Amino acid sequence: MSLKALHIVFVGASVVLMAFLCGWAYLAYRETQATDYLVWSLCSAASVVGLIAYGRFVLRKLRHISFL
């Protein structure tokens, strides 16, 4: 497995997990009105944006490397 494929797999899995955390924390915030959950939701949403930007950067940088 190449570095490019490894990054795609791990960044993709991280985006999915952070999106799940964002949704869960937001639903918990709506239910309890505890600001801790709102902070978790906002931080994980920012992480999703950052991970997507990082994934795009890596794909551009490793454009010449094959997936295999």
TIMI-2910 file (N, C-alpha, C, CB; in pm, 1 decimal, decimal comma, always signed):
<rs>
+----------+----------+----------+----------+----------+----------+----------+----------+----------+----------+----------+----------+------+
!      n_x !      n_y !      n_z !     ca_x !     ca_y !     ca_z !      c_x !      c_y !      c_z !     cb_x !     cb_y !     cb_z ! resn !
+----------+----------+----------+----------+----------+----------+----------+----------+----------+----------+----------+----------+------+
!    +84,9 !   -117,0 !     +0,0 !     +0,0 !     +0,0 !     +0,0 !    +89,9 !   +123,9 !     +0,0 !    -96,8 !     -0,5 !   +122,6 !  Met !
!    +61,3 !   +213,9 !    -89,8 !   +144,5 !   +333,4 !   -101,0 !   +107,9 !   +436,8 !     +6,1 !   +130,4 !   +395,0 !   -240,7 !  Ser !
!   +193,4 !   +534,6 !    +18,6 !   +169,8 !   +643,2 !   +113,0 !    +41,7 !   +718,3 !    +77,2 !   +289,6 !   +739,7 !   +115,1 !  Leu !
!    +16,0 !   +731,4 !    -49,9 !   -103,5 !   +801,5 !    -95,2 !   -230,1 !   +727,4 !    -54,4 !   -100,0 !   +819,5 !   -246,5 !  Lys !
!   -232,9 !   +597,2 !    -77,1 !   -349,4 !   +517,3 !    -40,2 !   -368,2 !   +513,6 !   +110,7 !   -336,1 !   +375,5 !    -94,7 !  Ala !
!   -258,7 !   +504,3 !   +183,6 !   -265,6 !   +503,4 !   +329,2 !   -325,4 !   +634,6 !   +382,2 !   -125,4 !   +480,5 !   +388,9 !  Leu !
!   -283,5 !   +746,4 !   +325,9 !   -338,5 !   +875,4 !   +367,0 !   -487,3 !   +885,5 !   +334,8 !   -262,7 !   +989,1 !   +299,2 !  His !
!   -527,3 !   +838,0 !   +218,8 !   -668,4 !   +843,9 !   +182,3 !   -752,2 !   +763,5 !   +281,6 !   -689,6 !   +791,3 !    +38,8 !  Ile !
!   -706,6 !   +645,1 !   +316,7 !   -781,2 !   +559,5 !   +408,8 !   -789,8 !   +623,8 !   +546,8 !   -715,6 !   +420,8 !   +418,7 !  Val !
!   -677,6 !   +665,9 !   +601,8 !   -678,2 !   +719,2 !   +737,5 !   -744,5 !   +856,2 !   +747,6 !   -537,5 !   +727,9 !   +788,9 !  Phe !
!   -724,2 !   +941,9 !   +651,2 !   -790,2 !  +1072,4 !   +654,3 !   -940,5 !  +1054,2 !   +635,2 !   -732,3 !  +1166,4 !   +545,1 !  Val !
!   -979,7 !   +965,4 !   +547,6 !  -1123,0 !   +938,1 !   +528,1 !  -1188,8 !   +883,2 !   +653,1 !  -1142,7 !   +840,5 !   +413,9 !  Gly !
!  -1122,3 !   +788,8 !   +718,9 !  -1175,7 !   +733,5 !   +843,4 !  -1182,4 !   +840,7 !   +951,9 !  -1089,7 !   +615,3 !   +890,9 !  Ala !
!  -1083,0 !   +926,9 !   +957,6 !  -1081,7 !  +1034,0 !  +1057,5 !  -1193,3 !  +1134,2 !  +1032,6 !   -946,8 !  +1105,4 !  +1057,2 !  Ser !
!  -1220,1 !  +1165,3 !   +907,3 !  -1328,7 !  +1257,3 !   +874,0 !  -1462,5 !  +1198,4 !   +917,1 !  -1329,7 !  +1288,3 !   +722,8 !  Val !
!  -1483,0 !  +1070,4 !   +889,7 !  -1609,3 !  +1005,0 !   +928,3 !  -1624,6 !  +1004,8 !  +1080,1 !  -1614,9 !   +859,7 !   +873,9 !  Val !
!  -1519,4 !   +970,1 !  +1152,4 !  -1527,4 !   +966,7 !  +1298,2 !  -1550,5 !  +1105,8 !  +1357,2 !  -1400,2 !   +906,5 !  +1356,0 !  Leu !
!  -1484,1 !  +1207,4 !  +1304,8 !  -1503,7 !  +1343,1 !  +1355,4 !  -1644,1 !  +1394,5 !  +1322,4 !  -1397,7 !  +1437,7 !  +1296,8 !  Met !
!  -1696,1 !  +1359,0 !  +1205,7 !  -1832,4 !  +1399,3 !  +1170,9 !  -1933,0 !  +1332,3 !  +1264,7 !  -1864,0 !  +1363,5 !  +1023,6 !  Ala !
!  -1909,8 !  +1205,5 !  +1298,3 !  -1996,0 !  +1136,6 !  +1393,0 !  -1989,0 !  +1203,6 !  +1529,7 !  -1956,9 !   +988,7 !  +1403,7 !  Phe !
!  -1869,4 !  +1237,7 !  +1575,9 !  -1853,0 !  +1305,1 !  +1704,2 !  -1922,6 !  +1440,7 !  +1703,4 !  -1704,2 !  +1322,0 !  +1737,2 !  Leu !
!  -1912,4 !  +1512,4 !  +1593,1 !  -1977,8 !  +1642,1 !  +1581,3 !  -2129,1 !  +1627,5 !  +1595,3 !  -1942,7 !  +1707,8 !  +1447,1 !  Cys !
!  -2186,3 !  +1532,8 !  +1525,8 !  -2330,7 !  +1510,8 !  +1533,4 !  -2375,2 !  +1464,9 !  +1670,8 !  -2373,1 !  +1409,4 !  +1430,4 !  Gly !
!  -2301,3 !  +1372,7 !  +1729,2 !  -2336,1 !  +1322,1 !  +1862,6 !  -2328,0 !  +1433,6 !  +1966,5 !  -2242,9 !  +1205,6 !  +1902,3 !  Trp !
!  -2222,4 !  +1512,5 !  +1962,2 !  -2206,0 !  +1619,2 !  +2060,0 !  -2313,4 !  +1726,7 !  +2041,8 !  -2066,0 !  +1681,1 !  +2048,4 !  Ala !
!  -2349,4 !  +1754,8 !  +1918,5 !  -2453,9 !  +1854,3 !  +1896,3 !  -2588,6 !  +1805,7 !  +1949,3 !  -2464,9 !  +1887,4 !  +1747,3 !  Tyr !
!  -2620,1 !  +1678,6 !  +1924,7 !  -2745,6 !  +1624,1 !  +1977,0 !  -2745,2 !  +1622,6 !  +2129,5 !  -2769,1 !  +1482,3 !  +1923,1 !  Leu !
!  -2631,2 !  +1590,9 !  +2189,3 !  -2621,0 !  +1593,4 !  +2335,3 !  -2635,1 !  +1736,3 !  +2387,1 !  -2486,6 !  +1532,7 !  +2381,5 !  Ala !
!  -2581,5 !  +1833,4 !  +2314,1 !  -2596,2 !  +1973,3 !  +2354,3 !  -2742,4 !  +2016,1 !  +2349,2 !  -2511,4 !  +2064,4 !  +2264,5 !  Tyr !
!  -2812,2 !  +1978,4 !  +2243,0 !  -2953,9 !  +2014,8 !  +2232,2 !  -3035,9 !  +1954,0 !  +2344,6 !  -3010,0 !  +1970,4 !  +2097,6 !  Arg !
!  -2996,5 !  +1837,0 !  +2389,5 !  -3072,1 !  +1769,2 !  +2494,5 !  -3040,5 !  +1824,3 !  +2633,2 !  -3043,5 !  +1620,4 !  +2491,0 !  Glu !
!  -2913,3 !  +1855,3 !  +2660,4 !  -2872,7 !  +1893,8 !  +2795,8 !  -2843,2 !  +2042,5 !  +2811,8 !  -2751,8 !  +1815,8 !  +2835,5 !  Thr !
!  -2818,4 !  +2114,1 !  +2702,2 !  -2779,4 !  +2254,9 !  +2704,2 !  -2647,0 !  +2278,1 !  +2778,6 !  -2889,6 !  +2337,7 !  +2768,3 !  Gln !
!  -2563,6 !  +2175,9 !  +2789,1 !  -2431,3 !  +2189,6 !  +2851,4 !  -2334,0 !  +2242,5 !  +2746,2 !  -2381,1 !  +2052,4 !  +2910,7 !  Ala !
!  -2262,7 !  +2348,1 !  +2779,7 !  -2174,9 !  +2410,7 !  +2680,9 !  -2055,3 !  +2322,6 !  +2645,0 !  -2125,7 !  +2544,4 !  +2732,9 !  Thr !
!  -2022,0 !  +2226,2 !  +2729,7 !  -1912,4 !  +2134,6 !  +2697,3 !  -1941,6 !  +2061,1 !  +2566,7 !  -1890,3 !  +2033,3 !  +2812,0 !  Asp !
!  -2064,3 !  +2019,1 !  +2548,8 !  -2100,7 !  +1946,8 !  +2427,3 !  -2095,0 !  +2037,9 !  +2304,7 !  -2240,5 !  +1886,5 !  +2441,4 !  Tyr !
!  -2131,9 !  +2163,8 !  +2323,0 !  -2124,3 !  +2257,8 !  +2212,1 !  -1979,1 !  +2280,4 !  +2170,9 !  -2190,5 !  +2391,0 !  +2249,8 !  Leu !
!  -1890,8 !  +2291,6 !  +2268,3 !  -1748,0 !  +2309,3 !  +2239,2 !  -1694,5 !  +2186,8 !  +2165,9 !  -1667,5 !  +2333,6 !  +2369,8 !  Val !
!  -1730,5 !  +2067,4 !  +2211,8 !  -1687,5 !  +1945,2 !  +2144,0 !  -1738,3 !  +1941,6 !  +2000,3 !  -1736,5 !  +1821,6 !  +2220,2 !  Trp !
!  -1862,9 !  +1982,8 !  +1982,0 !  -1920,4 !  +1982,0 !  +1848,0 !  -1847,9 !  +2078,9 !  +1755,4 !  -2068,3 !  +2016,9 !  +1854,0 !  Ser !
!  -1820,6 !  +2198,7 !  +1803,5 !  -1751,6 !  +2297,6 !  +1721,0 !  -1607,3 !  +2257,2 !  +1690,8 !  -1753,6 !  +2433,0 !  +1789,9 !  Leu !
!  -1539,0 !  +2200,5 !  +1790,6 !  -1401,0 !  +2155,7 !  +1768,5 !  -1394,9 !  +2040,7 !  +1668,5 !  -1337,3 !  +2112,8 !  +1900,7 !  Cys !
!  -1488,6 !  +1948,7 !  +1677,4 !  -1486,7 !  +1837,9 !  +1582,6 !  -1527,3 !  +1883,7 !  +1442,9 !  -1579,1 !  +1726,3 !  +1629,9 !  Ser !
!  -1615,8 !  +1982,4 !  +1432,6 !  -1650,1 !  +2037,3 !  +1301,0 !  -1528,2 !  +2106,1 !  +1239,2 !  -1768,4 !  +2137,2 !  +1312,4 !  Ala !
!  -1453,2 !  +2178,5 !  +1321,5 !  -1330,6 !  +2241,1 !  +1272,1 !  -1228,6 !  +2135,1 !  +1230,2 !  -1270,2 !  +2333,3 !  +1379,5 !  Ala !
!  -1224,6 !  +2024,2 !  +1302,8 !  -1133,8 !  +1915,3 !  +1267,3 !  -1172,0 !  +1852,5 !  +1134,2 !  -1132,9 !  +1809,1 !  +1376,6 !  Ser !
!  -1301,3 !  +1839,8 !  +1108,5 !  -1346,5 !  +1786,1 !   +979,7 !  -1297,5 !  +1875,3 !   +866,5 !  -1500,9 !  +1774,0 !   +976,0 !  Val !
!  -1313,1 !  +2005,0 !   +882,5 !  -1268,6 !  +2099,7 !   +779,0 !  -1117,4 !  +2090,4 !   +760,9 !  -1309,6 !  +2245,0 !   +815,6 !  Val !
!  -1044,7 !  +2085,3 !   +872,2 !   -898,9 !  +2075,7 !   +864,9 !   -852,0 !  +1945,8 !   +801,5 !   -839,5 !  +2088,5 !  +1002,7 !  Gly !
!   -916,7 !  +1835,9 !   +834,2 !   -878,1 !  +1706,7 !   +776,2 !   -906,4 !  +1701,6 !   +626,8 !   -951,7 !  +1592,9 !   +846,3 !  Leu !
!  -1016,2 !  +1760,1 !   +585,1 !  -1046,5 !  +1763,1 !   +441,7 !   -942,6 !  +1848,5 !   +368,7 !  -1190,1 !  +1818,4 !   +416,5 !  Ile !
!   -905,8 !  +1961,5 !   +426,5 !   -802,9 !  +2046,1 !   +364,8 !   -669,6 !  +1972,5 !   +359,5 !   -787,5 !  +2178,6 !   +442,6 !  Ala !
!   -635,4 !  +1902,3 !   +467,0 !   -511,1 !  +1825,3 !   +469,1 !   -514,2 !  +1713,8 !   +363,9 !   -487,4 !  +1765,7 !   +609,5 !  Tyr !
!   -626,3 !  +1646,4 !   +351,2 !   -638,6 !  +1540,6 !   +250,9 !   -621,6 !  +1593,2 !   +109,7 !   -772,6 !  +1472,0 !   +263,6 !  Gly !
!   -680,5 !  +1708,4 !    +81,6 !   -664,9 !  +1768,4 !    -51,2 !   -520,1 !  +1809,1 !    -76,1 !   -757,2 !  +1890,3 !    -66,2 !  Arg !
!   -453,9 !  +1862,6 !    +27,8 !   -314,0 !  +1902,2 !    +15,5 !   -226,2 !  +1781,0 !    -15,3 !   -266,2 !  +1971,5 !   +144,3 !  Phe !
!   -247,9 !  +1671,5 !    +55,4 !   -167,3 !  +1551,0 !    +35,1 !   -191,4 !  +1493,3 !   -103,2 !   -198,7 !  +1445,9 !   +142,4 !  Val !
!   -317,2 !  +1490,5 !   -147,2 !   -345,8 !  +1437,8 !   -280,4 !   -279,2 !  +1521,2 !   -389,0 !   -496,0 !  +1432,7 !   -303,9 !  Leu !
!   -276,3 !  +1651,7 !   -372,4 !   -207,6 !  +1736,1 !   -470,9 !    -56,7 !  +1714,7 !   -467,0 !   -239,7 !  +1883,8 !   -446,0 !  Arg !
!     -2,3 !  +1704,1 !   -346,1 !   +142,6 !  +1688,0 !   -332,4 !   +189,2 !  +1552,1 !   -385,9 !   +183,9 !  +1703,4 !   -185,2 !  Lys !
!   +109,4 !  +1448,5 !   -363,7 !   +146,8 !  +1314,1 !   -406,1 !    +77,3 !  +1273,5 !   -536,6 !   +113,3 !  +1214,0 !   -296,3 !  Leu !
!    +48,1 !  +1369,3 !   -620,0 !    -22,9 !  +1346,2 !   -745,4 !    +52,1 !  +1248,4 !   -837,1 !    -44,7 !  +1478,7 !   -817,5 !  Arg !
!   +183,3 !  +1250,8 !   -833,3 !   +263,0 !  +1167,3 !   -923,1 !   +282,7 !  +1023,7 !   -872,1 !   +397,6 !  +1231,5 !   -944,6 !  His !
!   +240,3 !   +994,6 !   -749,9 !   +255,2 !   +860,1 !   -693,3 !   +128,0 !   +781,0 !   -719,4 !   +285,8 !   +866,2 !   -540,5 !  Ile !
!   +143,5 !   +653,9 !   -759,9 !    +26,0 !   +571,4 !   -788,1 !    -39,2 !   +523,9 !   -658,2 !    +64,7 !   +450,4 !   -875,5 !  Ser !
!   -160,7 !   +473,7 !   -668,5 !   -233,7 !   +424,1 !   -551,5 !   -183,3 !   +288,6 !   -506,8 !   -381,7 !   +415,8 !   -581,3 !  Phe !
!   -115,7 !   +216,9 !   -590,3 !    -68,9 !    +83,8 !   -555,2 !    +68,0 !    +97,7 !   -505,2 !    -74,7 !    -13,6 !   -672,3 !  Leu !
+----------+----------+----------+----------+----------+----------+----------+----------+----------+----------+----------+----------+------+
</rs>
